Amino acid sequence: MPRTRRSVLLALAAAPALALPAAPALAFRDRDCGDFKTQRQAQRFFRRAGGPREDPHRLDSDHDGKACEDLPRR
């Protein structure tokens, strides 16, 4: 088989795989203070999600390291 024809066939065979959208590495579900029953639950989630260095869910509105301070403590 001529080289150019083989290249065209390979390109056509790979085209469907290239057309598929890439799936996100991690699905991000935004969490808000209303998703938690207590401040303690929110704080645990906040720490595991990277807080206080990172706060992708914006659970620490005053940036003092404490998430969802208006929720009941327990």
N, C-alpha and C positions, 0 to 999 in steps of 0.2 A: 504494500500500500504506500502511495507517495506520502512524503513527510507532511506536506501542507494539508492533505486530506485528513490524515490522522490527527493533526492539531485541531482542525475544525471539528472533527467528531468528539474529541476530548473536551473541547470548549462547550459544545452543545450538551454533552452529558453532564457537565458540571454546572451549567446555567441554572437548573432548578434549585440546587442547593444554595447557590449564591443569592437567589431571589427571596429566600425565606428571611424574615426579620430575626435578628438575634434576640434570644430571651435574656431578660435582665439577670445578672448574677445573683442578686438577692432581691426579693420582692420587698418593697418598702410600704408598710402600712402605717400611716401617720397616727400617732396616739395623742390624745388630749387628756387633760385632767379629768374630764367626765368619764373616761374609760376606766378609772380606778375608784375603788370604794374608800380607800384610806390613803393618807399621805405616805404611810410606810410602804404600801404597794407601789405607789408612784415613784418613791425614792429608790426602791430596789430596781425598778425598771430603768429609771434615769441613769443610775450608776452603770448598769449593764449595757446601756446604749451609748456610753462614752462620756456621760456627764461627770463633772462640770466642765471638762475641757471642750467637749462637744455636746451640743444640745439640739440634735436634728428635729426633735419633736416640740421644742420650745416649751418645755415643762417648767423651766426656771426663769420666770419673767423678770425678776430683779437681779439675776446673776449672782446670787449669794450661795449657790451650791445646794439649795433646798428646793426640791420639786413640789409643785402643787400645794403650797403652804396653806391654802384655804380649806383643804380637805380635812376631815377628822383624823386625828393622829392614829387611832386604832379602830 
